[in-house]
Amino acid sequence: MREPPPGPICPDCGYDLRGGVGPRCPECGLDVAGLAAAPPVWEQRRAIGRVRAYVGTALQVMFRTRRFCRHVAVPVDERSAARFRLVTAGLALPIPVSLIWAALASWDDLRSLVEHAEWWLLAPWVVCALMAHESLTSVGSGLFALGGSEEEIRRRRIALGRYACAPLALGLIGVVALASTAFSTAVAGSPMSDAQVEILLANGLVPLFLFWAARVAVAASLYGRRLAGFGVGLGTLAAWAGTLALWLIIVPLLVFYWGLMIVSTS
């Protein structure tokens, strides 16, 4: 039978704070009087509604980061954190769509594939771009486990770190840009202007930057050190670079190679 997770724990040393120990941790002296006594709002979604819980959690992550990170002192549901990440990845689908559309409009080689209906070459790259988007929301979460702490604290840091993807939901704003671009190119028949390409790029890149900044802020608050936040930020950039290289270069090339092998032998 699985044992229930421990109760309130000191974020610094892992001391069990159940039973009331005063305003400071007896082990390390950390001020624990203001630590959160409840789990993240998202874990209360069944009681208050999913939309309200999601918006409340996202706003707290983006604008009240330190307060949100105090949840590390209480048990955090890892499944709820993973579900929040998946919901955010779904809401942020306009981000990869914007970047793909901007790439198709800017690169002559890709545009020629569309004009000549060479979808068998383009489709694998588009699918891989969508897979890269989903992977970027989770890759690098293990960086929050670094540092000498109790195992339970490390698990809570990883779970809370998954909530840092909340700014990606701002990609929903890009639906307006996508709709206006689709109208001007498909209905009006005019080519995409440079300004429209720049808007699509901004819709894709700005939320990603805010996601990275939120992850840095969450890490700095969880560890109590800005240097730790920048360390997680650098590790995240390295993980993102590897993920993009895998999904946008290596996997498409392998798919094209296998496709050519099948065609040549048939």
N, C-alpha and C positions, 0 to 999 in steps of 0.2 A: 504494500500500500504506500502510495506516495505521501511523504511528509509535507505538511503545509509549510509555505515559505515563512521565514522568520519575520517578526514584526519590525517596528522602527529600528533602524541601524544608523550609527554615526557614519556620515559619508566619508570621513577621513580615515578612521581606524577600524570601522566595522563593529564597534562595541554595541551590544544589544541594549537598546534604550527602553525596552518594555518594563513596565512597573514604575516608571517615573524616577528620574535621576536628577532632577533639578534643571536649571537653565543651561548648564554646561556639561559636556561629556566627561565622566570621571576618568576616562582613559587618556584623552589627548587635550581636553580643555576647550574643544570647539563649542561655540555658542549654538546650541541646538533648540533654543526656545522658539525660534520662528520657523522651524522646519515644517513642511507640509504634513498634514495629518490625514490627507485623503489621496487616492490615486489620481492619475490624470483624468481630465474631464471626459476624454474619449471612452474611457472604461465605464462611464455612466450613461452611455448612449441609449441603452434600453429603457432607462428611466426618464431621461429628459429629451430623447429624440436624437436621431443620427445627425441630422443637419445642424442642429444647435450644438451638439457635442463636437462635431467636426470643426465648425467655425470657431467655437470657443477655444478648442485646443490649438488650432492653427494660429489664432491671434495671440494666444499666450506664448507660443513658441517664438513668434516673430517679434513681439513687442514687450514681453515680460519674461525674457529668457531665464533670468536668475530665479525668479519665482517658480517657473516651470521645472527647473533642474532640482529644486528642493524635493521633488517627488522621489529622488534617489534614496531618501531616508525611509521610504515605506515600500512594501512589495509592489512590483510593477508587472502587469500581465504581458508576457512576451508575445502571445498570440494577438492581443489587441494592438500592440505596436506594429506587428507585421501586417495586420489588416489595414491599419491607418496608412502604411506605406503603399499598399496595393491600391487603396482608394485614391490616394494622391496621384499615383502613377496613371490611373485611369483618367482622372480629372485633367491631368497635364498633357494629354495626347495632342492638343493643339501645338505643343512645343515642337515635337519631331515633325509634325505635318508642316509647320511653318518653315522649318529648316530645310526639309526635303523640297518643298515648293520653291524656296529661294534658290536652292542649288540647281534645280531644273531650269529656272529662269536665268541664272547667271552663267552657267557652264555650257559652252557650245556643244561639247561632246555629249552631255546628258540630254540637251535639247534635241540634238539630232536623233537620239534613240527614240524620243517621244514622237518626233515628226515622222519617223519611218516605222513606227509601231513595233520597235524591237523590244517588246515587253519581256521576252524571255531573258534578256540581259539585264533589264532594269528591275524586274520584280524581286530577285534575290537581294539586291542591294537595299531596296525599300524595306523588305521584311527584316533584314539585318539591322537597319537603322531603328526600326521600332523595338527590336530586341535590345539594342544598345540603350535605348531610352529607359526600358524597364530595369536593366542591369545597373544603370547609373544611380538609381534611387536606393540601391542596397549595398553596392560594392563599397568597401572601406569601412563598413560598420564595425568590423572587428578591431579597428584602431581604438575604439572606446574601451576595449578590454585591457589595454596596456597600462602598466603601472602596478605597484605593489599594493593590493587591496584584497579584501575577502572576496571569495568567488562569487558570493551573492551580489556584492556591490558591482563587480565587473559585469555580471549578467544584467543588472539594472541599468548600468551605463549604456550597454549595447542597445537595450530596449528603448531607452529614452533618446539615444542617438538616432534611431529610426524616425522619430518624430521631426527631426530637423529638415526633412524633405518638404515640410508644409509650404514654404514659399513657392514651390512648383505649381501649386494650385492657382497661382496668379496667371498661369498660362491660359486659363479660361478666357481672360480678357482678349486673347488673340483670336477668339472666334469671330469677333467683329472685323478684325483685319482680314481674316481668311474669307469671310463672307463678302466684304467689299472687293477684295482682289478677285474672287471667283466671278463676281458680277461684271467687273470691268473687262476681264479677259475672255470669259465665256459668252456672256450676254451681249455686252457692248462691242466685242470683237477687237478691242484695242490691246496691244501688247503690254506686258507688265513694265511699269516705269521703275527707274532707279529708286525713287522714294518708296514705292511699294515693296521692293526687295529689301530695302533698309528696315522698313517696319516689320517685315516678316523675320528678319535676322534679329532685331531687337526683341521681338516676342519670344524667340527661341533662346537667346543668350542671356537676357536680363534675369529671368527666373532661375536659370542655372547658376548665375553668379550669386543671387540671393540665397539659393540653397546652400552653396558653398560657404557663404558668410554666416548663415544660420548654424551650419555644422561647426564652424570655428567658434562661434559664440557659445553654443551648447557645450562643447568640449572644454572651453575656458571656464565656464560656470561649474561644470561637473568636477573638474580637477582643481578648481580654485586658483589656476595659474594661467596667465595669458600665453606664456610660452608653450604650454601644453596644447592650447587651442590652435596656435600656428603650426605646431607639429602635426596635429590631426589634419589641418588644412593642407599642408604639403603632402602628407600621405594620401589624402583624398585626391589631390590633383594627379599624383602618380598612378593611383588606382584607376582613375577616370581615363588617363592616357592609355593604359594597358587595355581597358575595356573597349575603348573606341578603336584601337588598333585591331583588336580581336574581331569585333563585329563588323567594322566598316572596311577592313582590308583583308585580313587572313581568311575569315569564313567566306566572303563573297568570291575570293580568288579560288578557294577550294571547290566551291559550288560550280564556278565557271569551268574549272579544270575537269571535274567529274562529268559535267555536261558535254564538254567537247570530246572526252573519251568515249562517252556513250554514243554520241552522234557519229564519231569516226569509225566505231566498231559495228554500227548497225547497217 
